[in-house]
Amino acid sequence: MPPQRSPWLIGWEAAKANTAPTFVLQSVMLAILLAYYLHPPSAAFLNALAGFKQRHGLIFVLIASAIVGAVLPELFVIVFFQRGRIRLQNVRNFIFNAPFWAFDGFLVNLMYRALAEWLGDRTSLPIVAAKICLDQFGYNPFFAAPFGIWGYAWKNSGYSFAKLRPLLTWQYYREHALPVLIATWAVWIPLMAVIYSLPLALQFPLFALALAFWVLMMTYMTNRFAGKIEADAELPISVAGDVKALKH
């Protein structure tokens, strides 16, 4: 039997596997940040987007989150893995994912607002650094990661609370959430530096854009490990823990 790898090593390997798509995503977000501050037409467009978000408030947050987390991945699977055929499983996935991601988006937007009220809506190194630390080392490990890991484990177990209870342990968290956190930090800490360097009204729209790329890459990875594409195909993203989640 091969020696069992530690969660830290699995997470580090996943982060390395993410290098190419992570670089592309981070480059796109950095280009948007630079365009906002250096290119007036881009700033005008982004400010219009921020105004649209402010006018529609919670409705914008919920709909954008549902589109990113539920609509896009199912369309991606239907078009690229199911040859355009809609299956019952796609409907089931949407029914779970839409409220799941809408609630997640609601909490993320609430966190952005709370951090802005607490630390200020100014772009300075201390404020941006403090928001990143609270976001990635507070909200992420204590809520976002376990919420996602346990939520999808509950879904994959057939919504059985009896099967969910054994997953609510430190051992399960260590084996599943820690690798995901390490891989996630490699992607999202630079992205959050970009997002928190923008005005509050733009933070959630840019988060949704980044999340759209992330979810599509995660969808590709999940289907790759599920055997829906060739085993030797190029793997654009790898997040430890999802492979294990497929087994539950």
N, C-alpha and C positions, 0 to 999 in steps of 0.2 A: 504494500500500500504506500503511495506517495505521502510524504509528510504534509500535514495540514498547514496551509498558509495562514498567517495572522491576518485579521481584518485590515490592519494598517498596510500590509504588503499588497493585499487585494485592491485596496483603494488606490494605492500608488500606481499599481499596474493599470488600473482603469483610467486614472488621470493621464498616464502616458499614452494610452490608446486613444484618448480624446484629443490629442495634440492638434491634429490638422483641423477638424471642425471647430475646435475651441478657438484656434487662431483666427479662422475666418469670421466667426461670430463676434469675437472681441474686436477685430479690425473694423467690422461694419459699425459696431456701436461707437468705437472711438471716432470714426469718420463722421458719424452723426453729431457727436459732441463738438468736434472741431467746426463742423459746418454751422452749428447753432451760434457759436461765438465769433466766427470769422467770415461767414457768408450770409449777408442780410436776407437774400431771397429764401434761403433755407430756414433762417431764424423766423421769418414771417410765416412760412408754412407750418413750422413746429408750434409757433405761438397760436396759430389758428387751430391746430389739433388740440393744444392745451385748452383753448377756449371752448371747443366742442365738448371736451371731457368735463369741464366745469359746468357747462350748461345742462348736461345730462346726468352728471353725478353718478349716483349708485347704479342707475340703469346701464350706463356706459361700462362701468366696472363689471357688472354681472354678465352682460352680453359678451363683452370682449373676452372675459375669462372662459365662458362656455364655448365660444368659438375656438379659442386657442386649445383648450384642454379636451374638448369633446368632438367638435365638428371637424377640425383640421386632421387629427390623427385618423379618424374613421374614413374620411375621404381619401386620405393617403393610402390606407390599407385597401380600400375598395378599388382604387384606380391602379395601384402598382402590384398588389398581391392577389387580388380577386378578379382581375380582368373586367372590372366594371360591374360585377354582379354584387348586389346587396344581399347580405345574409341576415338571418335572425340575430346572430351574435353581434352584428354591427349595431342593431337597434338596442340590444341589451347593454352593450358597452356605452352607448350614448346616454341611456337612461341613468346609468351610474355616474358617468364622467361629467355630465353637464352640471348637476348640483354640486358634485364633489369639487370641481374646479371653480365654479362660481363662488362657493363658500371660501375657497382658498384665496381667490382674487379679492373678495371682500375683506378678508383679514389682512392681506398684504397692503391694500390701499389704506386700511385703518392704521396699520403700523407706520406707513409713510407719513400720514397726517400727524400721528402721535409724536414721532421723532422730530418733525418740523416744529411742532408746538413746544416740545421739550428742549431741543437743542438749537432751534432757529432754522429759518429757511434761507440761510446764506451759504455761499460756496467758499469755504475756507478749509485748509488742510485739517485742522483739529476737528471741525464739525463733520466733515466727510468721513474722516477716520473713525470718529466715535460712532457714527451711524452704521458704518460697515461692521464694526465690532459687535454692536448690539444686534444687528441683523443676522450676521453670519455665525456668531458664536453665542448668541442668546436665543433669538427666535428660531433659527434653523435647527440646532441640535435638540432644543427642548420642545419644539412643536412641529415645525415643518417636516423634518425628516421622519419622525415617528408617525405623524399624521398620514404621510404618503405611504410609508412602508406597511403600516398596519391597515390602512384603508384598503389598499390593493390586495393585501393578504386576506382580509375579510371577504372581499369580492371573489377572489380566486377559490376560497373555501366554500363557496356557495352561500355566503351571508350567514354562516353558522357562528353564533356567539360561543358555542361550546368549543369550537376549533380556534376561535380567536383568543380565548383566555390564556392558553399556554404561550401565545406569542407575546403577551404583555409582560415579558421578563427581561432582566438585564442581559442574559445570555443571548436571547434573540436580537435585542437591540445591538449588542456588540457585534454579532456576526452579520447582521444585515444593514443596520443604519450607519455604523461607523465607516464601512467601505464607501457607501453612498455619499456620506458627508465629505470624505477626503476628495473623492472625484468631483463632487459638487463645488467645493471650495476652490479648486483649481480653475473652474469655469466662472463661477459667479462672483468671487471677490473682485477681480478686475472689472466685471460688468457692473457691480454695485458702485465701484468708484466712478464710473461714467454716469450712472443713473442719479447718484446723490450729488453729482456736480451740476445737475440741471435744476431748474425751478420745480417746486412741488407739483404744480399742475401737469408737468411733463413726465414726472417720475413713473407713474403707473402706465401711461401709454408706451413708454420706452421699455418698461419691464414686460409688458404684454408682447411687444415685438420680439424681444430677446427670448421670451418663453415660447413663442411660436416656433422659432428655430430649434430650441431645445427639445420641445415636445416631438417635433418631426424627426429629429435625430434619435430620440428615445424610441419612437415608434419603429423606426428602421431597425434599431438594435434588437428590440423585443421580438420582432417578427423574424429577424435573422436567426436568433437563438431558438425560436419556436420551429425552425425548419421550413419556413415559408419561402426562403430564397436559398440559393446555392450555398452550401457550407463553406466553400472556398471563396465566396464573394468578398469584396473589400468591405471591411467593417469601419464605418465612419465614426462610430462612437461606441464606447463600452462603459457601462456603469455597473460596478459590482453590486450584487444584491438582486438585480432583476432576473439574473439567470436562476438564482435560488428561488425567487418568487414564482417563477414559472413551474416549479416542481411542487408547489403547495396548492 
